[in-house]
Amino acid sequence: MISSFSPSRRSLAKGALTGAAALLLGAAPASAATRDAATLLRLHLPAPRGPYHVGAKTLYLVDSSRNDPWEPRIGVRELMVTVLQPAVPGRGFPRAPQLTPGAAAKFTDYGPLIHQELPTSGVDWAATLTHAGVCAPPMPGRRPVLLYSPGGGDARTMGSSLAVDLASHGWTVVTVDHPGDASEVEFPHERPGRKRVRTTVLLGPPDAATFRTMIDTRVADIRFVLDALGLERVGVYGHSAGGTAAAQALHEDRRIAAAVNLEGYLDQMDGELLPVARQGTDRPLLLAGTDGFRNVRLDRSWAVLLTHAGPVARRQLDDTQHWVFTDYATLVPQLHNAGLTTAAGRAAMVGRADPRVTVPAVRALVRSFFARHLSR
């Protein structure tokens, strides 16, 4: 069974009117909660650089052929995805938040557990806006499609900046959450086995069996999204465990024409190489990494793949670290400037390079690869 969900314009308008009424009635003294919220840091994502406006809609997909690997009581595998598309210019479409209020509340608690460099307080995570209009009507015509899989422990929302930029250059981008693995995922409703906002079961480094389950589940999730949305000849990109899944999905599913692995291992934690590394690929695959995250395991698994004849390339960003491929590239420097993380914390997450350099570099790297290998 496949079902979908996206907020209607009526519900959005109702929310906007409610917010407006609150402002109009704001002559009364501000509450303590309001004053506290005003002191929280508000973070900003960089604007896209493409020629198109971008619209966003959220889909709720259910795969009734699989059970959830992390919580069997659910009985099915549920996914939340965001579809970002070039949109018809127009006003009246509010900018989509990076995190919904429910997700932001959980991320305040779970973010620092997953990334110890993040602050436990002082940030209004619900205030960060993307540069995509909620339910803005897409431009007519067919456009090439890209799927995004986030890193282990991260939600799809932490890849918003790159995804919106790709959409602003004419791609349709589908960002995919992997519930139970992701830090938090908000669904349109509760159901047996989970709350409306589902949090991660992974609060430490995974063991070998857990990592295997993560990758197998992510590959199956990607392939299910292709089925559910009726997609053919797509590109897939992913970060960390999402990059691992992108490369392996390329190997398993010929509907994927090209893939970008943003610093994901190509082996299991016990050293067993993934089939894509052992056997190679006949379709374009980019291996993009950082100088700060290079290690023996990563180099070994990538080197084996590169020994095969095939359209595989490796690129490296210098003076950077692992999460430079995500929204943390700009969010963490803002936290550092506000005194909410240390210089060492910033370096450990994204490196010391200026985001005014790294963000355009990552965008150009991914965009140019797909422009060469996935025809429009």
ABEGO torsion letter per residue (X at the ends): XBBBBBBBAAAAAAAAAAAAAAAAAAABBBBAAAAAAAABBBBBBBBBABABBBBBBBBBBBBAABBBAABAAAGBBBBBBBBBBBBBBEBGBBBBBABBAAAAAAAAAAAAAABAABBABGBBAAABBBABBBGBBBBBEBBBBBBBBBBBGBBAAAAAAAAAAAAAAGBBBBBBBBBGABABBBBABBBBGBBABBBBABABBBBAAAAAAAAAAAAAAAAAAAAAAGBBGBBBBBBEAAAAAAAAAAAABAABABBBBBGBBABBAAGBBBAAAAAEBABBBBBBBBAAABBAAAAAAAAAAAABBEBBBBBBBBGBBAAAABAAAAAAAAAAAAGABBAAAAAAAAEABBAAAAAAAAAAAAAAAAAAABBX
